[in-house]
Amino acid sequence: MANMGSRKHLKRYKAPKTWPIHPKEKTWTVKPAAGPHAIEDSLSLLVVVRDILGIADNAREAKRIINSGNVLIDGRVKKDYKYPVGLMDIITIPKNEESYRVLLDNKHRLTLLKITGEDNDVKLSKIVNKTTVKGGKTQFNLHDGRNLLADADYKVGDVLSLKVPEQDVQNAFKLEEGAIVLVTGGKHTGEIGKVSEIIINESSNPNTVVIENSKNDNFLTLKDYAFVIGEEKPSIKLLEVNQWMLWIKY
């Protein structure tokens, strides 16, 4: 087992806290491959199929299911059992006619929420960088590894609502006062609230946002942790957090 080592496998007790796996059930787990999400922000597809969805009893069966093309991520078949699955990714099991969205709970763990209907092909992707490319067009780099060319005046921190797998932009949500956000880092991970103020620091200190939760309490978090999920209310179904009833709106 020692030779299973660093490339593909990881001892469970060393796994990031974001992984919703029990450290003592088994010795080893499968590391996600390099890809659209960082290791601490993702789960390998095998772990999702075997440990979370429970549609496989062991690694061999999970690999067979995945290699047979029975698992889709954002509408596209993925056959790599190490493929990294992360925040807002949509996992579909066609044979079961079931789809799930990857979210964060308030214990900082990646979790799956079953989704139905039009929610199945709506993907929220956050703009983390943008550059001007040849021809004067703007390339937007999204949190899930996507690159999108567009003429629109989107800003870093804005979130695009995409129809997948086509990647057509259906809507754009600005990171601004009044926006509804999901907190993706820090001690308030998993909480949902409304942006009441954006604080831009002139020094080298990071920018922050003040968020008001459902109890009308305010808390401060890093601007980078604010993931916009809608304008007046969430645009997708999410976990029930802080008494919010989070259902899709079109």
Contacts in CASP RR format, 6 or more apart in sequence:
PFRMAT RR
TARGET T0000
AUTHOR 0000-0000-0000
METHOD contacts of the structure
MODEL  1
MANMGSRKHLKRYKAPKTWPIHPKEKTWTVKPAAGPHAIEDSLSLLVVVR
DILGIADNAREAKRIINSGNVLIDGRVKKDYKYPVGLMDIITIPKNEESY
RVLLDNKHRLTLLKITGEDNDVKLSKIVNKTTVKGGKTQFNLHDGRNLLA
DADYKVGDVLSLKVPEQDVQNAFKLEEGAIVLVTGGKHTGEIGKVSEIII
NESSNPNTVVIENSKNDNFLTLKDYAFVIGEEKPSIKLLEVNQWMLWIKY
1 27 0 8 1.000
1 28 0 8 1.000
4 28 0 8 1.000
7 31 0 8 1.000
8 30 0 8 1.000
8 31 0 8 1.000
8 82 0 8 1.000
9 28 0 8 1.000
9 29 0 8 1.000
9 30 0 8 1.000
9 31 0 8 1.000
10 28 0 8 1.000
10 29 0 8 1.000
10 30 0 8 1.000
10 31 0 8 1.000
11 27 0 8 1.000
11 28 0 8 1.000
11 29 0 8 1.000
12 21 0 8 1.000
12 22 0 8 1.000
12 23 0 8 1.000
12 24 0 8 1.000
12 25 0 8 1.000
12 26 0 8 1.000
12 27 0 8 1.000
12 28 0 8 1.000
12 29 0 8 1.000
13 23 0 8 1.000
13 24 0 8 1.000
15 21 0 8 1.000
15 23 0 8 1.000
15 29 0 8 1.000
16 39 0 8 1.000
16 40 0 8 1.000
17 108 0 8 1.000
17 109 0 8 1.000
18 40 0 8 1.000
18 41 0 8 1.000
18 104 0 8 1.000
18 108 0 8 1.000
18 109 0 8 1.000
18 110 0 8 1.000
19 29 0 8 1.000
19 43 0 8 1.000
19 47 0 8 1.000
19 109 0 8 1.000
19 110 0 8 1.000
20 51 0 8 1.000
20 52 0 8 1.000
20 109 0 8 1.000
20 110 0 8 1.000
20 111 0 8 1.000
21 29 0 8 1.000
21 47 0 8 1.000
21 51 0 8 1.000
29 44 0 8 1.000
29 47 0 8 1.000
29 51 0 8 1.000
30 44 0 8 1.000
30 46 0 8 1.000
30 47 0 8 1.000
30 59 0 8 1.000
30 81 0 8 1.000
30 82 0 8 1.000
31 39 0 8 1.000
31 44 0 8 1.000
31 82 0 8 1.000
32 39 0 8 1.000
32 42 0 8 1.000
32 43 0 8 1.000
32 44 0 8 1.000
32 45 0 8 1.000
32 82 0 8 1.000
32 83 0 8 1.000
32 84 0 8 1.000
32 85 0 8 1.000
33 44 0 8 1.000
33 80 0 8 1.000
33 82 0 8 1.000
33 83 0 8 1.000
33 84 0 8 1.000
34 84 0 8 1.000
35 84 0 8 1.000
35 145 0 8 1.000
36 84 0 8 1.000
36 86 0 8 1.000
36 144 0 8 1.000
36 145 0 8 1.000
36 146 0 8 1.000
37 84 0 8 1.000
37 85 0 8 1.000
37 86 0 8 1.000
37 87 0 8 1.000
37 144 0 8 1.000
37 145 0 8 1.000
39 84 0 8 1.000
41 86 0 8 1.000
41 87 0 8 1.000
41 110 0 8 1.000
42 84 0 8 1.000
42 85 0 8 1.000
42 86 0 8 1.000
42 110 0 8 1.000
43 52 0 8 1.000
43 84 0 8 1.000
43 85 0 8 1.000
43 86 0 8 1.000
43 102 0 8 1.000
43 110 0 8 1.000
44 81 0 8 1.000
44 82 0 8 1.000
44 83 0 8 1.000
44 84 0 8 1.000
44 85 0 8 1.000
45 66 0 8 1.000
45 71 0 8 1.000
45 73 0 8 1.000
45 78 0 8 1.000
45 80 0 8 1.000
45 81 0 8 1.000
45 82 0 8 1.000
45 83 0 8 1.000
45 85 0 8 1.000
46 59 0 8 1.000
46 62 0 8 1.000
46 63 0 8 1.000
46 66 0 8 1.000
46 81 0 8 1.000
46 82 0 8 1.000
48 85 0 8 1.000
48 91 0 8 1.000
48 112 0 8 1.000
49 55 0 8 1.000
49 56 0 8 1.000
49 62 0 8 1.000
49 65 0 8 1.000
49 66 0 8 1.000
49 71 0 8 1.000
49 81 0 8 1.000
50 56 0 8 1.000
50 57 0 8 1.000
50 58 0 8 1.000
50 59 0 8 1.000
50 61 0 8 1.000
50 62 0 8 1.000
52 112 0 8 1.000
53 91 0 8 1.000
53 93 0 8 1.000
53 100 0 8 1.000
53 112 0 8 1.000
55 62 0 8 1.000
55 65 0 8 1.000
55 93 0 8 1.000
55 96 0 8 1.000
56 62 0 8 1.000
56 64 0 8 1.000
56 65 0 8 1.000
62 81 0 8 1.000
63 81 0 8 1.000
65 71 0 8 1.000
66 78 0 8 1.000
66 79 0 8 1.000
66 80 0 8 1.000
66 81 0 8 1.000
67 79 0 8 1.000
67 81 0 8 1.000
69 77 0 8 1.000
69 78 0 8 1.000
69 79 0 8 1.000
70 93 0 8 1.000
70 94 0 8 1.000
70 95 0 8 1.000
71 77 0 8 1.000
71 78 0 8 1.000
71 91 0 8 1.000
71 92 0 8 1.000
71 93 0 8 1.000
72 78 0 8 1.000
72 91 0 8 1.000
72 92 0 8 1.000
72 93 0 8 1.000
72 94 0 8 1.000
73 83 0 8 1.000
73 85 0 8 1.000
73 89 0 8 1.000
73 90 0 8 1.000
73 91 0 8 1.000
73 92 0 8 1.000
74 89 0 8 1.000
74 90 0 8 1.000
74 123 0 8 1.000
74 144 0 8 1.000
74 164 0 8 1.000
74 165 0 8 1.000
75 90 0 8 1.000
75 92 0 8 1.000
75 121 0 8 1.000
75 164 0 8 1.000
75 165 0 8 1.000
76 164 0 8 1.000
76 165 0 8 1.000
85 91 0 8 1.000
85 102 0 8 1.000
86 102 0 8 1.000
86 110 0 8 1.000
86 144 0 8 1.000
87 102 0 8 1.000
87 103 0 8 1.000
87 104 0 8 1.000
87 110 0 8 1.000
87 143 0 8 1.000
87 144 0 8 1.000
87 184 0 8 1.000
87 227 0 8 1.000
88 101 0 8 1.000
88 102 0 8 1.000
88 103 0 8 1.000
88 123 0 8 1.000
88 124 0 8 1.000
88 125 0 8 1.000
88 143 0 8 1.000
88 144 0 8 1.000
89 101 0 8 1.000
89 102 0 8 1.000
89 123 0 8 1.000
89 144 0 8 1.000
90 99 0 8 1.000
90 100 0 8 1.000
90 101 0 8 1.000
90 102 0 8 1.000
90 115 0 8 1.000
90 120 0 8 1.000
90 121 0 8 1.000
90 123 0 8 1.000
90 164 0 8 1.000
91 99 0 8 1.000
91 100 0 8 1.000
91 101 0 8 1.000
91 102 0 8 1.000
91 112 0 8 1.000
92 98 0 8 1.000
92 99 0 8 1.000
92 100 0 8 1.000
92 120 0 8 1.000
93 99 0 8 1.000
98 114 0 8 1.000
99 114 0 8 1.000
99 115 0 8 1.000
99 116 0 8 1.000
99 119 0 8 1.000
99 120 0 8 1.000
100 112 0 8 1.000
100 113 0 8 1.000
100 114 0 8 1.000
100 115 0 8 1.000
101 112 0 8 1.000
101 113 0 8 1.000
101 115 0 8 1.000
101 119 0 8 1.000
101 236 0 8 1.000
101 237 0 8 1.000
101 238 0 8 1.000
102 110 0 8 1.000
102 111 0 8 1.000
102 112 0 8 1.000
103 110 0 8 1.000
103 111 0 8 1.000
103 112 0 8 1.000
103 113 0 8 1.000
103 182 0 8 1.000
103 190 0 8 1.000
103 238 0 8 1.000
103 239 0 8 1.000
104 110 0 8 1.000
104 111 0 8 1.000
104 182 0 8 1.000
104 184 0 8 1.000
104 185 0 8 1.000
104 189 0 8 1.000
104 190 0 8 1.000
105 111 0 8 1.000
105 190 0 8 1.000
105 239 0 8 1.000
106 189 0 8 1.000
106 190 0 8 1.000
106 191 0 8 1.000
106 241 0 8 1.000
107 189 0 8 1.000
108 185 0 8 1.000
108 186 0 8 1.000
108 189 0 8 1.000
108 190 0 8 1.000
111 239 0 8 1.000
113 237 0 8 1.000
113 238 0 8 1.000
113 239 0 8 1.000
115 236 0 8 1.000
115 237 0 8 1.000
118 248 0 8 1.000
118 250 0 8 1.000
119 236 0 8 1.000
119 237 0 8 1.000
119 248 0 8 1.000
121 163 0 8 1.000
121 164 0 8 1.000
121 165 0 8 1.000
122 161 0 8 1.000
122 162 0 8 1.000
122 163 0 8 1.000
122 164 0 8 1.000
122 170 0 8 1.000
122 235 0 8 1.000
122 236 0 8 1.000
122 248 0 8 1.000
123 144 0 8 1.000
123 161 0 8 1.000
123 162 0 8 1.000
123 163 0 8 1.000
123 164 0 8 1.000
124 159 0 8 1.000
124 160 0 8 1.000
124 161 0 8 1.000
124 162 0 8 1.000
124 173 0 8 1.000
124 227 0 8 1.000
124 229 0 8 1.000
124 235 0 8 1.000
124 236 0 8 1.000
125 142 0 8 1.000
125 143 0 8 1.000
125 144 0 8 1.000
125 146 0 8 1.000
125 159 0 8 1.000
125 160 0 8 1.000
125 162 0 8 1.000
126 142 0 8 1.000
126 143 0 8 1.000
126 157 0 8 1.000
126 158 0 8 1.000
126 159 0 8 1.000
126 160 0 8 1.000
126 227 0 8 1.000
126 228 0 8 1.000
127 140 0 8 1.000
127 141 0 8 1.000
127 142 0 8 1.000
127 143 0 8 1.000
127 154 0 8 1.000
127 155 0 8 1.000
127 156 0 8 1.000
127 157 0 8 1.000
127 158 0 8 1.000
127 159 0 8 1.000
127 160 0 8 1.000
128 141 0 8 1.000
128 142 0 8 1.000
128 143 0 8 1.000
128 156 0 8 1.000
128 157 0 8 1.000
129 140 0 8 1.000
129 141 0 8 1.000
129 156 0 8 1.000
130 138 0 8 1.000
130 139 0 8 1.000
130 140 0 8 1.000
130 141 0 8 1.000
130 154 0 8 1.000
130 155 0 8 1.000
130 156 0 8 1.000
131 138 0 8 1.000
131 139 0 8 1.000
131 141 0 8 1.000
132 138 0 8 1.000
132 139 0 8 1.000
133 139 0 8 1.000
133 149 0 8 1.000
137 149 0 8 1.000
137 150 0 8 1.000
137 151 0 8 1.000
138 149 0 8 1.000
138 150 0 8 1.000
138 151 0 8 1.000
138 154 0 8 1.000
139 147 0 8 1.000
139 148 0 8 1.000
139 149 0 8 1.000
140 147 0 8 1.000
140 148 0 8 1.000
140 149 0 8 1.000
140 150 0 8 1.000
140 154 0 8 1.000
140 160 0 8 1.000
141 147 0 8 1.000
142 148 0 8 1.000
142 160 0 8 1.000
146 162 0 8 1.000
146 167 0 8 1.000
148 160 0 8 1.000
148 167 0 8 1.000
148 169 0 8 1.000
150 169 0 8 1.000
152 169 0 8 1.000
152 172 0 8 1.000
154 160 0 8 1.000
154 172 0 8 1.000
155 174 0 8 1.000
155 175 0 8 1.000
157 175 0 8 1.000
157 223 0 8 1.000
157 226 0 8 1.000
157 228 0 8 1.000
158 172 0 8 1.000
158 173 0 8 1.000
158 174 0 8 1.000
158 175 0 8 1.000
158 228 0 8 1.000
159 172 0 8 1.000
159 173 0 8 1.000
159 175 0 8 1.000
159 227 0 8 1.000
159 228 0 8 1.000
159 229 0 8 1.000
159 230 0 8 1.000
160 169 0 8 1.000
160 171 0 8 1.000
160 172 0 8 1.000
160 173 0 8 1.000
161 169 0 8 1.000
161 170 0 8 1.000
161 171 0 8 1.000
161 172 0 8 1.000
161 173 0 8 1.000
161 235 0 8 1.000
162 168 0 8 1.000
162 169 0 8 1.000
162 170 0 8 1.000
163 170 0 8 1.000
171 235 0 8 1.000
173 179 0 8 1.000
173 228 0 8 1.000
173 229 0 8 1.000
173 230 0 8 1.000
173 231 0 8 1.000
173 235 0 8 1.000
174 228 0 8 1.000
175 181 0 8 1.000
175 195 0 8 1.000
175 198 0 8 1.000
175 209 0 8 1.000
175 223 0 8 1.000
175 226 0 8 1.000
175 228 0 8 1.000
176 195 0 8 1.000
176 198 0 8 1.000
177 195 0 8 1.000
177 196 0 8 1.000
177 197 0 8 1.000
177 198 0 8 1.000
178 194 0 8 1.000
178 195 0 8 1.000
178 196 0 8 1.000
178 231 0 8 1.000
179 194 0 8 1.000
179 195 0 8 1.000
179 226 0 8 1.000
179 228 0 8 1.000
179 230 0 8 1.000
179 231 0 8 1.000
180 192 0 8 1.000
180 193 0 8 1.000
180 194 0 8 1.000
180 195 0 8 1.000
180 228 0 8 1.000
180 229 0 8 1.000
180 230 0 8 1.000
180 231 0 8 1.000
180 232 0 8 1.000
180 233 0 8 1.000
180 234 0 8 1.000
181 192 0 8 1.000
181 193 0 8 1.000
181 194 0 8 1.000
181 195 0 8 1.000
181 209 0 8 1.000
181 211 0 8 1.000
181 226 0 8 1.000
181 227 0 8 1.000
181 228 0 8 1.000
181 229 0 8 1.000
182 190 0 8 1.000
182 191 0 8 1.000
182 192 0 8 1.000
182 226 0 8 1.000
182 227 0 8 1.000
182 229 0 8 1.000
182 238 0 8 1.000
183 189 0 8 1.000
183 190 0 8 1.000
183 191 0 8 1.000
183 192 0 8 1.000
183 193 0 8 1.000
183 211 0 8 1.000
183 221 0 8 1.000
183 225 0 8 1.000
183 226 0 8 1.000
183 227 0 8 1.000
184 190 0 8 1.000
184 225 0 8 1.000
184 226 0 8 1.000
184 227 0 8 1.000
185 221 0 8 1.000
185 222 0 8 1.000
185 225 0 8 1.000
186 221 0 8 1.000
186 222 0 8 1.000
186 225 0 8 1.000
188 211 0 8 1.000
188 219 0 8 1.000
188 221 0 8 1.000
188 225 0 8 1.000
189 225 0 8 1.000
190 239 0 8 1.000
190 241 0 8 1.000
191 211 0 8 1.000
191 213 0 8 1.000
191 219 0 8 1.000
191 241 0 8 1.000
191 242 0 8 1.000
192 213 0 8 1.000
192 214 0 8 1.000
192 229 0 8 1.000
192 234 0 8 1.000
192 238 0 8 1.000
192 241 0 8 1.000
192 242 0 8 1.000
192 244 0 8 1.000
192 246 0 8 1.000
193 211 0 8 1.000
193 212 0 8 1.000
193 213 0 8 1.000
193 214 0 8 1.000
193 242 0 8 1.000
193 244 0 8 1.000
194 211 0 8 1.000
194 212 0 8 1.000
195 209 0 8 1.000
195 210 0 8 1.000
195 211 0 8 1.000
195 226 0 8 1.000
196 210 0 8 1.000
196 211 0 8 1.000
196 212 0 8 1.000
196 218 0 8 1.000
197 209 0 8 1.000
197 210 0 8 1.000
198 207 0 8 1.000
198 208 0 8 1.000
198 209 0 8 1.000
198 210 0 8 1.000
198 223 0 8 1.000
199 207 0 8 1.000
199 208 0 8 1.000
199 209 0 8 1.000
199 210 0 8 1.000
199 220 0 8 1.000
200 207 0 8 1.000
201 207 0 8 1.000
201 208 0 8 1.000
206 222 0 8 1.000
206 223 0 8 1.000
206 224 0 8 1.000
207 222 0 8 1.000
207 223 0 8 1.000
207 224 0 8 1.000
208 220 0 8 1.000
208 221 0 8 1.000
208 222 0 8 1.000
208 223 0 8 1.000
209 220 0 8 1.000
209 221 0 8 1.000
209 222 0 8 1.000
209 223 0 8 1.000
209 226 0 8 1.000
210 218 0 8 1.000
210 219 0 8 1.000
210 220 0 8 1.000
211 218 0 8 1.000
211 219 0 8 1.000
211 220 0 8 1.000
211 221 0 8 1.000
211 226 0 8 1.000
212 218 0 8 1.000
213 219 0 8 1.000
213 242 0 8 1.000
214 242 0 8 1.000
214 243 0 8 1.000
214 244 0 8 1.000
215 242 0 8 1.000
215 243 0 8 1.000
229 235 0 8 1.000
229 236 0 8 1.000
229 238 0 8 1.000
233 246 0 8 1.000
233 249 0 8 1.000
234 244 0 8 1.000
234 246 0 8 1.000
234 247 0 8 1.000
234 248 0 8 1.000
234 249 0 8 1.000
235 248 0 8 1.000
235 249 0 8 1.000
236 246 0 8 1.000
236 248 0 8 1.000
237 246 0 8 1.000
237 247 0 8 1.000
237 248 0 8 1.000
238 244 0 8 1.000
238 246 0 8 1.000
239 246 0 8 1.000
240 246 0 8 1.000
END
